């Protein structure tokens, strides 16, 4: 439960949609013209993980039926 509360609080503090593109690029250590350097990209992946959706395990229809 504490994780959910701290996650909700973190979401409330997001302001990425309110700041300008220059400040956003500075915050994420990137360049609007050139993007991330390879070194910064590796650091971002190490810190935040891959930019991918998590896979949902599907239950086969016959298991639901039984």
mmCIF file of the N, C-alpha and C atoms, coordinates in Angstrom:
data_MODEL
# 
_entry.id   MODEL 
# 
loop_
_atom_site.group_PDB 
_atom_site.id 
_atom_site.type_symbol 
_atom_site.label_atom_id 
_atom_site.label_alt_id 
_atom_site.label_comp_id 
_atom_site.label_asym_id 
_atom_site.label_entity_id 
_atom_site.label_seq_id 
_atom_site.pdbx_PDB_ins_code 
_atom_site.Cartn_x 
_atom_site.Cartn_y 
_atom_site.Cartn_z 
_atom_site.occupancy 
_atom_site.B_iso_or_equiv 
_atom_site.pdbx_formal_charge 
_atom_site.auth_seq_id 
_atom_site.auth_comp_id 
_atom_site.auth_asym_id 
_atom_site.auth_atom_id 
_atom_site.pdbx_PDB_model_num 
ATOM 1   N N  . UNK A 1 1  ? 0.823   -1.187  0.000   1.00 0.00 ? 1  UNK A N  1 
ATOM 2   C CA . UNK A 1 1  ? 0.000   0.000   0.000   1.00 0.00 ? 1  UNK A CA 1 
ATOM 3   C C  . UNK A 1 1  ? 0.870   1.254   0.000   1.00 0.00 ? 1  UNK A C  1 
ATOM 4   N N  . UNK A 1 2  ? 1.970   1.200   0.731   1.00 0.00 ? 2  UNK A N  1 
ATOM 5   C CA . UNK A 1 2  ? 2.860   2.360   0.801   1.00 0.00 ? 2  UNK A CA 1 
ATOM 6   C C  . UNK A 1 2  ? 3.457   2.670   -0.575  1.00 0.00 ? 2  UNK A C  1 
ATOM 7   N N  . UNK A 1 3  ? 3.738   1.613   -1.358  1.00 0.00 ? 3  UNK A N  1 
ATOM 8   C CA . UNK A 1 3  ? 4.271   1.830   -2.705  1.00 0.00 ? 3  UNK A CA 1 
ATOM 9   C C  . UNK A 1 3  ? 3.265   2.559   -3.576  1.00 0.00 ? 3  UNK A C  1 
ATOM 10  N N  . UNK A 1 4  ? 2.006   2.193   -3.459  1.00 0.00 ? 4  UNK A N  1 
ATOM 11  C CA . UNK A 1 4  ? 0.963   2.849   -4.259  1.00 0.00 ? 4  UNK A CA 1 
ATOM 12  C C  . UNK A 1 4  ? 0.830   4.308   -3.870  1.00 0.00 ? 4  UNK A C  1 
ATOM 13  N N  . UNK A 1 5  ? 0.894   4.610   -2.595  1.00 0.00 ? 5  UNK A N  1 
ATOM 14  C CA . UNK A 1 5  ? 0.776   5.990   -2.133  1.00 0.00 ? 5  UNK A CA 1 
ATOM 15  C C  . UNK A 1 5  ? 1.971   6.811   -2.598  1.00 0.00 ? 5  UNK A C  1 
ATOM 16  N N  . UNK A 1 6  ? 3.171   6.268   -2.469  1.00 0.00 ? 6  UNK A N  1 
ATOM 17  C CA . UNK A 1 6  ? 4.350   7.016   -2.903  1.00 0.00 ? 6  UNK A CA 1 
ATOM 18  C C  . UNK A 1 6  ? 4.349   7.194   -4.422  1.00 0.00 ? 6  UNK A C  1 
ATOM 19  N N  . UNK A 1 7  ? 3.849   6.195   -5.163  1.00 0.00 ? 7  UNK A N  1 
ATOM 20  C CA . UNK A 1 7  ? 3.743   6.324   -6.615  1.00 0.00 ? 7  UNK A CA 1 
ATOM 21  C C  . UNK A 1 7  ? 2.755   7.400   -7.007  1.00 0.00 ? 7  UNK A C  1 
ATOM 22  N N  . UNK A 1 8  ? 1.636   7.481   -6.295  1.00 0.00 ? 8  UNK A N  1 
ATOM 23  C CA . UNK A 1 8  ? 0.636   8.504   -6.566  1.00 0.00 ? 8  UNK A CA 1 
ATOM 24  C C  . UNK A 1 8  ? 1.199   9.887   -6.281  1.00 0.00 ? 8  UNK A C  1 
ATOM 25  N N  . UNK A 1 9  ? 1.922   10.020  -5.195  1.00 0.00 ? 9  UNK A N  1 
ATOM 26  C CA . UNK A 1 9  ? 2.532   11.313  -4.858  1.00 0.00 ? 9  UNK A CA 1 
ATOM 27  C C  . UNK A 1 9  ? 3.552   11.725  -5.915  1.00 0.00 ? 9  UNK A C  1 
ATOM 28  N N  . UNK A 1 10 ? 4.300   10.752  -6.426  1.00 0.00 ? 10 UNK A N  1 
ATOM 29  C CA . UNK A 1 10 ? 5.284   11.059  -7.463  1.00 0.00 ? 10 UNK A CA 1 
ATOM 30  C C  . UNK A 1 10 ? 4.591   11.561  -8.725  1.00 0.00 ? 10 UNK A C  1 
ATOM 31  N N  . UNK A 1 11 ? 3.472   10.968  -9.072  1.00 0.00 ? 11 UNK A N  1 
ATOM 32  C CA . UNK A 1 11 ? 2.734   11.393  -10.258 1.00 0.00 ? 11 UNK A CA 1 
ATOM 33  C C  . UNK A 1 11 ? 2.212   12.811  -10.080 1.00 0.00 ? 11 UNK A C  1 
ATOM 34  N N  . UNK A 1 12 ? 1.788   13.154  -8.899  1.00 0.00 ? 12 UNK A N  1 
ATOM 35  C CA . UNK A 1 12 ? 1.262   14.508  -8.646  1.00 0.00 ? 12 UNK A CA 1 
ATOM 36  C C  . UNK A 1 12 ? 2.321   15.585  -8.830  1.00 0.00 ? 12 UNK A C  1 
ATOM 37  N N  . UNK A 1 13 ? 3.575   15.229  -8.705  1.00 0.00 ? 13 UNK A N  1 
ATOM 38  C CA . UNK A 1 13 ? 4.637   16.236  -8.822  1.00 0.00 ? 13 UNK A CA 1 
ATOM 39  C C  . UNK A 1 13 ? 5.169   16.362  -10.250 1.00 0.00 ? 13 UNK A C  1 
ATOM 40  N N  . UNK A 1 14 ? 4.699   15.534  -11.184 1.00 0.00 ? 14 UNK A N  1 
ATOM 41  C CA . UNK A 1 14 ? 5.155   15.637  -12.570 1.00 0.00 ? 14 UNK A CA 1 
ATOM 42  C C  . UNK A 1 14 ? 4.729   16.979  -13.146 1.00 0.00 ? 14 UNK A C  1 
ATOM 43  N N  . UNK A 1 15 ? 5.663   17.652  -13.767 1.00 0.00 ? 15 UNK A N  1 
ATOM 44  C CA . UNK A 1 15 ? 5.327   18.914  -14.427 1.00 0.00 ? 15 UNK A CA 1 
ATOM 45  C C  . UNK A 1 15 ? 5.949   18.987  -15.822 1.00 0.00 ? 15 UNK A C  1 
ATOM 46  N N  . UNK A 1 16 ? 6.305   17.844  -16.377 1.00 0.00 ? 16 UNK A N  1 
ATOM 47  C CA . UNK A 1 16 ? 6.955   17.802  -17.685 1.00 0.00 ? 16 UNK A CA 1 
ATOM 48  C C  . UNK A 1 16 ? 6.092   18.432  -18.772 1.00 0.00 ? 16 UNK A C  1 
ATOM 49  N N  . UNK A 1 17 ? 4.790   18.350  -18.640 1.00 0.00 ? 17 UNK A N  1 
ATOM 50  C CA . UNK A 1 17 ? 3.878   18.900  -19.640 1.00 0.00 ? 17 UNK A CA 1 
ATOM 51  C C  . UNK A 1 17 ? 3.707   20.415  -19.516 1.00 0.00 ? 17 UNK A C  1 
ATOM 52  N N  . UNK A 1 18 ? 4.216   21.005  -18.449 1.00 0.00 ? 18 UNK A N  1 
ATOM 53  C CA . UNK A 1 18 ? 4.043   22.433  -18.218 1.00 0.00 ? 18 UNK A CA 1 
ATOM 54  C C  . UNK A 1 18 ? 5.274   23.264  -18.554 1.00 0.00 ? 18 UNK A C  1 
ATOM 55  N N  . UNK A 1 19 ? 6.416   22.621  -18.668 1.00 0.00 ? 19 UNK A N  1 
ATOM 56  C CA . UNK A 1 19 ? 7.640   23.384  -18.910 1.00 0.00 ? 19 UNK A CA 1 
ATOM 57  C C  . UNK A 1 19 ? 7.929   23.427  -20.408 1.00 0.00 ? 19 UNK A C  1 
ATOM 58  N N  . UNK A 1 20 ? 8.758   24.369  -20.802 1.00 0.00 ? 20 UNK A N  1 
ATOM 59  C CA . UNK A 1 20 ? 9.079   24.523  -22.213 1.00 0.00 ? 20 UNK A CA 1 
ATOM 60  C C  . UNK A 1 20 ? 10.044  23.451  -22.712 1.00 0.00 ? 20 UNK A C  1 
ATOM 61  N N  . UNK A 1 21 ? 10.197  23.356  -24.034 1.00 0.00 ? 21 UNK A N  1 
ATOM 62  C CA . UNK A 1 21 ? 11.058  22.317  -24.602 1.00 0.00 ? 21 UNK A CA 1 
ATOM 63  C C  . UNK A 1 21 ? 12.532  22.474  -24.224 1.00 0.00 ? 21 UNK A C  1 
ATOM 64  N N  . UNK A 1 22 ? 12.999  23.694  -24.063 1.00 0.00 ? 22 UNK A N  1 
ATOM 65  C CA . UNK A 1 22 ? 14.405  23.887  -23.683 1.00 0.00 ? 22 UNK A CA 1 
ATOM 66  C C  . UNK A 1 22 ? 14.667  23.380  -22.268 1.00 0.00 ? 22 UNK A C  1 
ATOM 67  N N  . UNK A 1 23 ? 13.768  23.702  -21.338 1.00 0.00 ? 23 UNK A N  1 
ATOM 68  C CA . UNK A 1 23 ? 13.915  23.234  -19.960 1.00 0.00 ? 23 UNK A CA 1 
ATOM 69  C C  . UNK A 1 23 ? 13.756  21.716  -19.893 1.00 0.00 ? 23 UNK A C  1 
ATOM 70  N N  . UNK A 1 24 ? 12.862  21.171  -20.688 1.00 0.00 ? 24 UNK A N  1 
ATOM 71  C CA . UNK A 1 24 ? 12.650  19.727  -20.724 1.00 0.00 ? 24 UNK A CA 1 
ATOM 72  C C  . UNK A 1 24 ? 13.904  19.006  -21.229 1.00 0.00 ? 24 UNK A C  1 
ATOM 73  N N  . UNK A 1 25 ? 14.517  19.534  -22.276 1.00 0.00 ? 25 UNK A N  1 
ATOM 74  C CA . UNK A 1 25 ? 15.746  18.941  -22.804 1.00 0.00 ? 25 UNK A CA 1 
ATOM 75  C C  . UNK A 1 25 ? 16.866  19.005  -21.766 1.00 0.00 ? 25 UNK A C  1 
ATOM 76  N N  . UNK A 1 26 ? 16.943  20.107  -21.061 1.00 0.00 ? 26 UNK A N  1 
ATOM 77  C CA . UNK A 1 26 ? 17.971  20.247  -20.019 1.00 0.00 ? 26 UNK A CA 1 
ATOM 78  C C  . UNK A 1 26 ? 17.726  19.248  -18.893 1.00 0.00 ? 26 UNK A C  1 
ATOM 79  N N  . UNK A 1 27 ? 16.473  19.088  -18.499 1.00 0.00 ? 27 UNK A N  1 
ATOM 80  C CA . UNK A 1 27 ? 16.121  18.179  -17.407 1.00 0.00 ? 27 UNK A CA 1 
ATOM 81  C C  . UNK A 1 27 ? 16.485  16.736  -17.745 1.00 0.00 ? 27 UNK A C  1 
ATOM 82  N N  . UNK A 1 28 ? 16.278  16.340  -18.998 1.00 0.00 ? 28 UNK A N  1 
ATOM 83  C CA . UNK A 1 28 ? 16.557  14.975  -19.399 1.00 0.00 ? 28 UNK A CA 1 
ATOM 84  C C  . UNK A 1 28 ? 17.924  14.802  -20.047 1.00 0.00 ? 28 UNK A C  1 
ATOM 85  N N  . UNK A 1 29 ? 18.757  15.828  -19.919 1.00 0.00 ? 29 UNK A N  1 
ATOM 86  C CA . UNK A 1 29 ? 20.153  15.787  -20.385 1.00 0.00 ? 29 UNK A CA 1 
ATOM 87  C C  . UNK A 1 29 ? 20.238  15.347  -21.850 1.00 0.00 ? 29 UNK A C  1 
ATOM 88  N N  . UNK A 1 30 ? 19.489  16.048  -22.689 1.00 0.00 ? 30 UNK A N  1 
ATOM 89  C CA . UNK A 1 30 ? 19.461  15.737  -24.104 1.00 0.00 ? 30 UNK A CA 1 
ATOM 90  C C  . UNK A 1 30 ? 19.554  17.024  -24.922 1.00 0.00 ? 30 UNK A C  1 
ATOM 91  N N  . UNK A 1 31 ? 19.549  16.882  -26.208 1.00 0.00 ? 31 UNK A N  1 
ATOM 92  C CA . UNK A 1 31 ? 19.586  18.010  -27.127 1.00 0.00 ? 31 UNK A CA 1 
ATOM 93  C C  . UNK A 1 31 ? 18.390  17.900  -28.058 1.00 0.00 ? 31 UNK A C  1 
ATOM 94  N N  . UNK A 1 32 ? 17.707  19.020  -28.288 1.00 0.00 ? 32 UNK A N  1 
ATOM 95  C CA . UNK A 1 32 ? 16.558  18.984  -29.206 1.00 0.00 ? 32 UNK A CA 1 
ATOM 96  C C  . UNK A 1 32 ? 16.994  18.669  -30.628 1.00 0.00 ? 32 UNK A C  1 
ATOM 97  N N  . UNK A 1 33 ? 18.194  19.071  -30.975 1.00 0.00 ? 33 UNK A N  1 
ATOM 98  C CA . UNK A 1 33 ? 18.683  18.864  -32.335 1.00 0.00 ? 33 UNK A CA 1 
ATOM 99  C C  . UNK A 1 33 ? 19.279  17.470  -32.541 1.00 0.00 ? 33 UNK A C  1 
ATOM 100 N N  . UNK A 1 34 ? 20.022  16.968  -31.539 1.00 0.00 ? 34 UNK A N  1 
ATOM 101 C CA . UNK A 1 34 ? 20.785  15.729  -31.719 1.00 0.00 ? 34 UNK A CA 1 
ATOM 102 C C  . UNK A 1 34 ? 20.287  14.547  -30.898 1.00 0.00 ? 34 UNK A C  1 
ATOM 103 N N  . UNK A 1 35 ? 19.386  14.765  -29.969 1.00 0.00 ? 35 UNK A N  1 
ATOM 104 C CA . UNK A 1 35 ? 18.908  13.676  -29.114 1.00 0.00 ? 35 UNK A CA 1 
ATOM 105 C C  . UNK A 1 35 ? 19.918  13.313  -28.034 1.00 0.00 ? 35 UNK A C  1 
ATOM 106 N N  . UNK A 1 36 ? 19.783  12.137  -27.493 1.00 0.00 ? 36 UNK A N  1 
ATOM 107 C CA . UNK A 1 36 ? 20.688  11.665  -26.446 1.00 0.00 ? 36 UNK A CA 1 
ATOM 108 C C  . UNK A 1 36 ? 22.010  11.190  -27.045 1.00 0.00 ? 36 UNK A C  1 
ATOM 109 N N  . UNK A 1 37 ? 23.069  11.385  -26.292 1.00 0.00 ? 37 UNK A N  1 
ATOM 110 C CA . UNK A 1 37 ? 24.327  10.747  -26.680 1.00 0.00 ? 37 UNK A CA 1 
ATOM 111 C C  . UNK A 1 37 ? 24.210  9.272   -26.300 1.00 0.00 ? 37 UNK A C  1 
ATOM 112 N N  . UNK A 1 38 ? 25.053  8.467   -26.856 1.00 0.00 ? 38 UNK A N  1 
ATOM 113 C CA . UNK A 1 38 ? 25.010  7.034   -26.541 1.00 0.00 ? 38 UNK A CA 1 
ATOM 114 C C  . UNK A 1 38 ? 25.271  6.793   -25.061 1.00 0.00 ? 38 UNK A C  1 
ATOM 115 N N  . UNK A 1 39 ? 26.203  7.563   -24.493 1.00 0.00 ? 39 UNK A N  1 
ATOM 116 C CA . UNK A 1 39 ? 26.525  7.402   -23.067 1.00 0.00 ? 39 UNK A CA 1 
ATOM 117 C C  . UNK A 1 39 ? 25.325  7.780   -22.201 1.00 0.00 ? 39 UNK A C  1 
ATOM 118 N N  . UNK A 1 40 ? 24.643  8.888   -22.525 1.00 0.00 ? 40 UNK A N  1 
ATOM 119 C CA . UNK A 1 40 ? 23.471  9.297   -21.751 1.00 0.00 ? 40 UNK A CA 1 
ATOM 120 C C  . UNK A 1 40 ? 22.322  8.308   -21.922 1.00 0.00 ? 40 UNK A C  1 
ATOM 121 N N  . UNK A 1 41 ? 22.186  7.731   -23.102 1.00 0.00 ? 41 UNK A N  1 
ATOM 122 C CA . UNK A 1 41 ? 21.149  6.725   -23.336 1.00 0.00 ? 41 UNK A CA 1 
ATOM 123 C C  . UNK A 1 41 ? 21.394  5.498   -22.465 1.00 0.00 ? 41 UNK A C  1 
ATOM 124 N N  . UNK A 1 42 ? 22.630  5.056   -22.374 1.00 0.00 ? 42 UNK A N  1 
ATOM 125 C CA . UNK A 1 42 ? 22.952  3.899   -21.527 1.00 0.00 ? 42 UNK A CA 1 
ATOM 126 C C  . UNK A 1 42 ? 22.687  4.195   -20.061 1.00 0.00 ? 42 UNK A C  1 
ATOM 127 N N  . UNK A 1 43 ? 23.020  5.419   -19.625 1.00 0.00 ? 43 UNK A N  1 
ATOM 128 C CA . UNK A 1 43 ? 22.744  5.806   -18.239 1.00 0.00 ? 43 UNK A CA 1 
ATOM 129 C C  . UNK A 1 43 ? 21.240  5.833   -17.969 1.00 0.00 ? 43 UNK A C  1 
ATOM 130 N N  . UNK A 1 44 ? 20.459  6.337   -18.927 1.00 0.00 ? 44 UNK A N  1 
ATOM 131 C CA . UNK A 1 44 ? 19.010  6.400   -18.766 1.00 0.00 ? 44 UNK A CA 1 
ATOM 132 C C  . UNK A 1 44 ? 18.410  5.001   -18.693 1.00 0.00 ? 44 UNK A C  1 
ATOM 133 N N  . UNK A 1 45 ? 18.894  4.088   -19.533 1.00 0.00 ? 45 UNK A N  1 
ATOM 134 C CA . UNK A 1 45 ? 18.401  2.707   -19.502 1.00 0.00 ? 45 UNK A CA 1 
ATOM 135 C C  . UNK A 1 45 ? 18.757  2.050   -18.172 1.00 0.00 ? 45 UNK A C  1 
ATOM 136 N N  . UNK A 1 46 ? 19.964  2.314   -17.678 1.00 0.00 ? 46 UNK A N  1 
ATOM 137 C CA . UNK A 1 46 ? 20.369  1.736   -16.395 1.00 0.00 ? 46 UNK A CA 1 
ATOM 138 C C  . UNK A 1 46 ? 19.507  2.278   -15.252 1.00 0.00 ? 46 UNK A C  1 
ATOM 139 N N  . UNK A 1 47 ? 19.145  3.563   -15.327 1.00 0.00 ? 47 UNK A N  1 
ATOM 140 C CA . UNK A 1 47 ? 18.369  4.186   -14.257 1.00 0.00 ? 47 UNK A CA 1 
ATOM 141 C C  . UNK A 1 47 ? 16.877  3.860   -14.356 1.00 0.00 ? 47 UNK A C  1 
ATOM 142 N N  . UNK A 1 48 ? 16.311  3.940   -15.552 1.00 0.00 ? 48 UNK A N  1 
ATOM 143 C CA . UNK A 1 48 ? 14.867  3.839   -15.724 1.00 0.00 ? 48 UNK A CA 1 
ATOM 144 C C  . UNK A 1 48 ? 14.402  2.533   -16.349 1.00 0.00 ? 48 UNK A C  1 
ATOM 145 N N  . UNK A 1 49 ? 15.311  1.776   -16.965 1.00 0.00 ? 49 UNK A N  1 
ATOM 146 C CA . UNK A 1 49 ? 14.926  0.539   -17.633 1.00 0.00 ? 49 UNK A CA 1 
ATOM 147 C C  . UNK A 1 49 ? 14.581  0.783   -19.092 1.00 0.00 ? 49 UNK A C  1 
ATOM 148 N N  . UNK A 1 50 ? 14.278  -0.303  -19.784 1.00 0.00 ? 50 UNK A N  1 
ATOM 149 C CA . UNK A 1 50 ? 13.925  -0.229  -21.199 1.00 0.00 ? 50 UNK A CA 1 
ATOM 150 C C  . UNK A 1 50 ? 12.616  0.539   -21.386 1.00 0.00 ? 50 UNK A C  1 
ATOM 151 N N  . UNK A 1 51 ? 12.501  1.213   -22.509 1.00 0.00 ? 51 UNK A N  1 
ATOM 152 C CA . UNK A 1 51 ? 11.280  1.935   -22.845 1.00 0.00 ? 51 UNK A CA 1 
ATOM 153 C C  . UNK A 1 51 ? 10.336  0.958   -23.553 1.00 0.00 ? 51 UNK A C  1 
ATOM 154 N N  . UNK A 1 52 ? 9.706   0.095   -22.751 1.00 0.00 ? 52 UNK A N  1 
ATOM 155 C CA . UNK A 1 52 ? 8.837   -0.934  -23.313 1.00 0.00 ? 52 UNK A CA 1 
ATOM 156 C C  . UNK A 1 52 ? 7.711   -1.226  -22.326 1.00 0.00 ? 52 UNK A C  1 
ATOM 157 N N  . UNK A 1 53 ? 6.590   -1.641  -22.861 1.00 0.00 ? 53 UNK A N  1 
ATOM 158 C CA . UNK A 1 53 ? 5.480   -2.044  -22.019 1.00 0.00 ? 53 UNK A CA 1 
ATOM 159 C C  . UNK A 1 53 ? 5.768   -3.405  -21.412 1.00 0.00 ? 53 UNK A C  1 
ATOM 160 N N  . UNK A 1 54 ? 5.281   -3.631  -20.205 1.00 0.00 ? 54 UNK A N  1 
ATOM 161 C CA . UNK A 1 54 ? 5.448   -4.944  -19.597 1.00 0.00 ? 54 UNK A CA 1 
ATOM 162 C C  . UNK A 1 54 ? 4.474   -5.912  -20.260 1.00 0.00 ? 54 UNK A C  1 
ATOM 163 N N  . UNK A 1 55 ? 4.880   -7.150  -20.327 1.00 0.00 ? 55 UNK A N  1 
ATOM 164 C CA . UNK A 1 55 ? 4.050   -8.169  -20.968 1.00 0.00 ? 55 UNK A CA 1 
ATOM 165 C C  . UNK A 1 55 ? 3.046   -8.714  -19.963 1.00 0.00 ? 55 UNK A C  1 
ATOM 166 N N  . UNK A 1 56 ? 1.819   -8.804  -20.399 1.00 0.00 ? 56 UNK A N  1 
ATOM 167 C CA . UNK A 1 56 ? 0.767   -9.353  -19.552 1.00 0.00 ? 56 UNK A CA 1 
ATOM 168 C C  . UNK A 1 56 ? 0.623   -10.833 -19.887 1.00 0.00 ? 56 UNK A C  1 
ATOM 169 N N  . UNK A 1 57 ? 0.623   -11.664 -18.855 1.00 0.00 ? 57 UNK A N  1 
ATOM 170 C CA . UNK A 1 57 ? 0.482   -13.108 -19.053 1.00 0.00 ? 57 UNK A CA 1 
ATOM 171 C C  . UNK A 1 57 ? -0.994  -13.403 -19.269 1.00 0.00 ? 57 UNK A C  1 
ATOM 172 N N  . UNK A 1 58 ? -1.298  -13.983 -20.408 1.00 0.00 ? 58 UNK A N  1 
ATOM 173 C CA . UNK A 1 58 ? -2.680  -14.314 -20.731 1.00 0.00 ? 58 UNK A CA 1 
ATOM 174 C C  . UNK A 1 58 ? -3.033  -15.702 -20.216 1.00 0.00 ? 58 UNK A C  1 
ATOM 175 N N  . UNK A 1 59 ? -4.223  -15.830 -19.681 1.00 0.00 ? 59 UNK A N  1 
ATOM 176 C CA . UNK A 1 59 ? -4.720  -17.127 -19.230 1.00 0.00 ? 59 UNK A CA 1 
ATOM 177 C C  . UNK A 1 59 ? -5.460  -17.750 -20.414 1.00 0.00 ? 59 UNK A C  1 
ATOM 178 N N  . UNK A 1 60 ? -5.108  -18.959 -20.792 1.00 0.00 ? 60 UNK A N  1 
ATOM 179 C CA . UNK A 1 60 ? -5.802  -19.602 -21.916 1.00 0.00 ? 60 UNK A CA 1 
ATOM 180 C C  . UNK A 1 60 ? -7.302  -19.713 -21.661 1.00 0.00 ? 60 UNK A C  1 
ATOM 181 N N  . UNK A 1 61 ? -8.096  -19.642 -22.724 1.00 0.00 ? 61 UNK A N  1 
ATOM 182 C CA . UNK A 1 61 ? -9.549  -19.658 -22.603 1.00 0.00 ? 61 UNK A CA 1 
ATOM 183 C C  . UNK A 1 61 ? -10.050 -20.932 -21.940 1.00 0.00 ? 61 UNK A C  1 
ATOM 184 N N  . UNK A 1 62 ? -9.366  -22.056 -22.203 1.00 0.00 ? 62 UNK A N  1 
ATOM 185 C CA . UNK A 1 62 ? -9.840  -23.318 -21.636 1.00 0.00 ? 62 UNK A CA 1 
ATOM 186 C C  . UNK A 1 62 ? -9.618  -23.376 -20.132 1.00 0.00 ? 62 UNK A C  1 
ATOM 187 N N  . UNK A 1 63 ? -8.635  -22.662 -19.617 1.00 0.00 ? 63 UNK A N  1 
ATOM 188 C CA . UNK A 1 63 ? -8.442  -22.611 -18.160 1.00 0.00 ? 63 UNK A CA 1 
ATOM 189 C C  . UNK A 1 63 ? -9.574  -21.806 -17.517 1.00 0.00 ? 63 UNK A C  1 
ATOM 190 N N  . UNK A 1 64 ? -9.977  -20.737 -18.173 1.00 0.00 ? 64 UNK A N  1 
ATOM 191 C CA . UNK A 1 64 ? -11.097 -19.951 -17.667 1.00 0.00 ? 64 UNK A CA 1 
ATOM 192 C C  . UNK A 1 64 ? -12.383 -20.767 -17.726 1.00 0.00 ? 64 UNK A C  1 
ATOM 193 N N  . UNK A 1 65 ? -12.529 -21.541 -18.766 1.00 0.00 ? 65 UNK A N  1 
ATOM 194 C CA . UNK A 1 65 ? -13.734 -22.350 -18.944 1.00 0.00 ? 65 UNK A CA 1 
ATOM 195 C C  . UNK A 1 65 ? -13.846 -23.424 -17.866 1.00 0.00 ? 65 UNK A C  1 
ATOM 196 N N  . UNK A 1 66 ? -12.704 -24.046 -17.546 1.00 0.00 ? 66 UNK A N  1 
ATOM 197 C CA . UNK A 1 66 ? -12.706 -25.108 -16.535 1.00 0.00 ? 66 UNK A CA 1 
ATOM 198 C C  . UNK A 1 66 ? -12.882 -24.519 -15.176 1.00 0.00 ? 66 UNK A C  1 
# 
